[in-house]
Amino acid sequence: MDNAFVVHAGRVWLDGGAPYADRRFLYLPSAVLFAAAQAVLPAPVLRVGAPVVCAGLVAGGWWCALRLFRVPARSRFAVLGLLGLVLCWAPVGDLMELGNWTAAGVAALSAALLLADRGRWTAAGVVLGVSVAVKPLVVPVVLLLVMARRWRALAWAVGVPSVLCAGAALVMPDPGGFFTRTLPFLLRGGDAMMRPFDCSLPAVLPRLGVPQAAAVTVASAAAAAGVVCAWWRWRRADDGPGRLAETAAMLMLASYLVSRPAYEHYLVVVVPLLAAGALRAGAAARSPWFWAALVPQVPGLAVPLLDVSTRRAFKDAVALCGLALVLAVRCVRAPSRPGRQEDPEAELSAPVP
């Protein structure tokens, strides 16, 4: 369903129309270029291809996250972890069913961090820039480049989507519709179809009786605290890829707390990245609270009064806030003792026959 809105915008543009005439096209002008590439494909191909591509991007993101943590891609942990994400965690299945472009962010974030870990910061900036041009979900990770003082990578991360947006705007009727229609639409929280599934704090708290102004204040404070925790984690310049992964994930979760809308499948961007580090001592995924936060999104879990689809956002908000809290504690708490990090090659890393 989600991919259909984007493809429709691409077809409208190819026919000479204005993509932003449809309020549900929520992406930057640069996304029209990618949408047009899909618009020329037959509908039966898209119906099959969109979920398959999403599954491939999630698998690619998992592979990059594994390599970031030096886990063999053919290990038991790698294979069982991917199967667990796909079969035992609802957001991955929903992402593939919807064909949502969030899948591009799943692959891009892990790939960018893998490149950064290997010292290729400029290439990481390019990957982030292309991802933002497709869907601006990973914009918060740009702060990581600022923290790392990687100004060339920052220039690429900002420049790539800017150039693509400017180019698309030149050949698009009414590109200003993004500012006159789309942004106001998002700031109002979307429409009646979108709001029940929005798990951000400004959307969920008013449904519990909290005044809108107070909800925005609470969400903004929580997001600011998340950014501070990410900065604290980055300043603790310990060795290993956990510094990159946890700082980036904290920035993403902080943005989900306050941004509107925020959906359950947004968590697919960060959870595989954190889960891939589960074999390392002290990782956030070593905490039982990390996995407890994912329980509300286990397929088939029945929660009284929350089984109706329009109330699912409450379960998703619990997962979001739980993950953010677990990771925030991990970011601000220094390791109790240096100790020896566990070797990921030694646990669950025997190659699959």
N, C-alpha and C positions, 0 to 999 in steps of 0.2 A: 504493500500500500504506500509506504513512504517513498519508495523509488518512483512510483507512478506520478507523484506530484512533480518531481524533478524532471522526469521524462516529458511530461506535459509542457512544462516551461520551455524545454528545449525545442519541442515541436512548434510551440507558439512563436518562438524566436525565428526558427527556420522559415516559418510562413510569413514573417515580417511583422509579427505582433510584439507586444510588450510583455515579457515574462512576469513582471511585478504586478500586472493586473490581477493575478491570483495571489491573495494574501498568504497562502500556504507555501509559496515558494520563499523559503526563509534564508536562502544562502546569498553569498556575495555575487556580484555580477560575473566574476571569473568562473563560477560554477556553471553558468549557462554554456560555456564552451565544452565542458565535460558532459553536460546533459545532452547537448546536441549530438554528441558522438553516440549516445544510446538511442536518441530519437530516430535515427535512421535504421535501426534494427527492427525486425518484425516482432510483434507483440509476443508470439509463442516463444521466441528466443529469449526475450527479456524475462518472461515469467520463469523460465528455467535457469537462465544465466545469472540473474541478480542474486538469488540465494547461494548459488554455487560460488560466485565471485566473493560474496560476503564470507562464506565458509573458508575460502582460500586466504582471504586477508586476515581473518582471525587466526588461522593456522600459521600464516607467515609471521604475525605478531608474536605468537607463542614461541616460534622457532627463534626469532631474534632475541626475545627475552631469555630463552634458555642459553643462547650463545653469550649473552651479556654476563650471565652468571657462570659461564664455563661448564654448563651441563651438556653432555653429549645428546644430540638430537635424536639418536636411536636408542637412548636408554629407556629402561622401564618407567622411570619417573616421567620422562618426556611423553611417552605414548599414553600412559595411564592418566597423566595430568590433562592432556588434550581431550581424551575421552570423558574424563570427569567434568570438564568445563562444558562440553557440548551436551552431554546426556543428563548431568545432575545439577545444572545451574540454568534456570529459566532465561535470564537475559541473553545468553548466547543464542538459544533457539529463537527467541523473539526477534533478535537482530537479523538473523538469516531469513526468518519468515517475512519480516517487513521489507527486507532489501534496503535497510537504512545505510546511508553513507557514513555513519559512525564507524563502520568497519574500516574505512580508510585511515581514520585516526588510530585504530587499534594497531595496525601494521606500522604506521608512520612513527608513532611515539617510540615503540620498541626499537625500530630501525635507527631512528635518530640517536637514541641513547647508546645503542651499540656502536655507532660511528663515533660518537663523542668519547666513549670509553677507550676507543682505539686511537684517540688523538685527532680524528678527522672532524673537527668542529665545523669547518666550513661546509662540508658535505651534509652534516647534521642540520645546519641552518637551511640548506636547500630543501632537504626532505620535509622539514617543518613548514617551510614556505609553501611548498606544493600542497601539503595537507591542508593548510589554512585556505588556500585558493579553492580547494574542493569543498571543504566544510570547516568553518572557523572554530572547531571544537578545541583544538590544541593550542589556541592562542595563549592561555596562561603559562605554558611551558616556555614562552619567550622570556619570562622573568628568570628562568634558569640560566639563559645566556647572559642576562645582565649580572646575575650573581657570580657567574664564572668569568665575567669580563671578557667575553668572546665577542668583540665588537664586529668583526668581519662576519661571523656566523649570524649575529643579530641583523646585520645589514641585509644578508641574503634572506633571512626568515621574514623580514618586513618587505624587502624589495620585490621578491617573486610574486606574492599575491597582489601587491600594489600595481606592478606593471601589468599583470594579467587582468586585473579589474579595470584599469584605465583603458587597455586595449578593447576589452569587451564592451565597456561603456560607449566607446566611439562608434560601435556598430550595432548598438542596441537602442530601440525606441524607449524613451522615458527611463533612463538608468537611475534618475533621481527618485524613482518609486521605492527604491530600497530605503531611503531616508524618510519619505513622506507617507508610505503605507506600511512597509515591512517592519521597521523599527518601532513605530507606535503600536503596531499590532503585537509585537513581542513584549513590549513594556507593559501592555495591558494584560499580559498573561495569555495571549491567544484567544481562542473562542471556546464555546461550550464543549466542543469535541476534544480539545487539547487539555483543558484545565483539569479534568478528573484524573489524568495520568501524570501530571506534573508533580514530581516528588521533591522539588526544591522547598526550602523553608518558607519563602514568601508565599508559596501556593498552598502548602499543607497547614501551616499554623492558623490562617484565617478559617479554614474548614473545621478547626477545633475550637473556634470562638475567640481567638486572639485578634485584636484589631490590626488592620492592615499595616498601619504605620509602625506598630510595635513589632510585627512580624518582620518587616523590612529591616528594622533596627537590629533585631536579634540575628537575622541572617547576615547582615553586613558585619556585625561584630564577630560572628563565628568565622566568616570568610577571612577577615583581617587576621584573626588569631591563627588560622590555618597558614596564611602567608608567612606570619612570624615564625611559626613552627618549621616551615620549609626553609626559611633563612637560617634558623638555628641548626637545622640538620646539615645544611650546606657548610656552615662555618665549622662544624665538627669534621674536619678534613681527614677522616680515616681512610684507610686503603680499601679498595674493592669497589665493585659496581653498585653496592647497596646505596652509596651516597647519591649517585645519579638517579637511581630508580625511585628511592623514597622521597627525594626532594621533588622530582617531577610529579609523582603520584599525589603528594600532599598539595601541590599547587592545583592539580586538576580537581581533587576532591573539594578544596576550598571554593573553587569556582562553581561547582555543582550546588553547593549549599545556598548560594545567593542568586545564581543565574536563573532566568526564566525563558523557556522551560528547561527542566532537567528530567530526563526519563531514565528508567531502569537500565536500558541498554547502554547508557553512557558509562556505567561502571565497568563494562567490558574493556574499556580503554586502560583501566588501571589494575583490575584484579589479576588478569594473567601475568602482568608485569611483576606484581608483588608475589604471586604464587610461585613464579619461577625461581625465586630466591629462597624457597622454603628449606633447602638443604644447607643453608648457611646459618651458622650460630648467630643468634641475636636478631635475625630478620623478623619483620613484622608478621610474616606468615607462619612463624614458629609459635606465635601466641594462639592459644585456643580461642581467644576472643575474636581473632580475625575470622576464623571459620564460623564461629557462632553468629557473627554479623551477616554471614551469607545464608544462614538457615531460612530466613523469611522468604527467600527467592528460590527455594528448592521446589522443583516441579511436583505438583500434587499435594503440597502442604496445605492443610485445611486450617484456617483461622476463623473462628466465629465472627460474623458480621463483616469480615473483610474479604470474603470469597467473591463478592460481586466485583466485576472488572473495574467499575468506576471508583471503588474503594481500595484498589490495589496500591495506589500511591502511598498509603499509610505504611504498608509493609516495605515498600521501596525506600521510603524516607528513613525507616528504622535501619535498614541495611546501609544506606548512605551515611547517616550520622554515626552508626557504629563503626564503620570502616574509617571514617575521618577521625574519630576519637582514638581508635587503636593506633592509627598511624601517627597521630599527633603526639601521643605518649611516647611512641618509639623515637620520634624526631627529637624530643626535648630531653629524653633520658639517656645519659651517657652510659656506655657499657659498664657493668659492675666490675669487670676485670678484663684485661686484654685477652687472655686465654688464647687458645689455638682455634682458628676457624676450621670448621669441619670441611673436609674435602668433598665437594659435590660429586667427584668421580667415584667416591667410596660408598655412597649411599644410593641405592636404587638406580645405579648408573650402569649396571651390566647391560651390554647391548642386547636388543631383542633379536632372537634367532631369525 
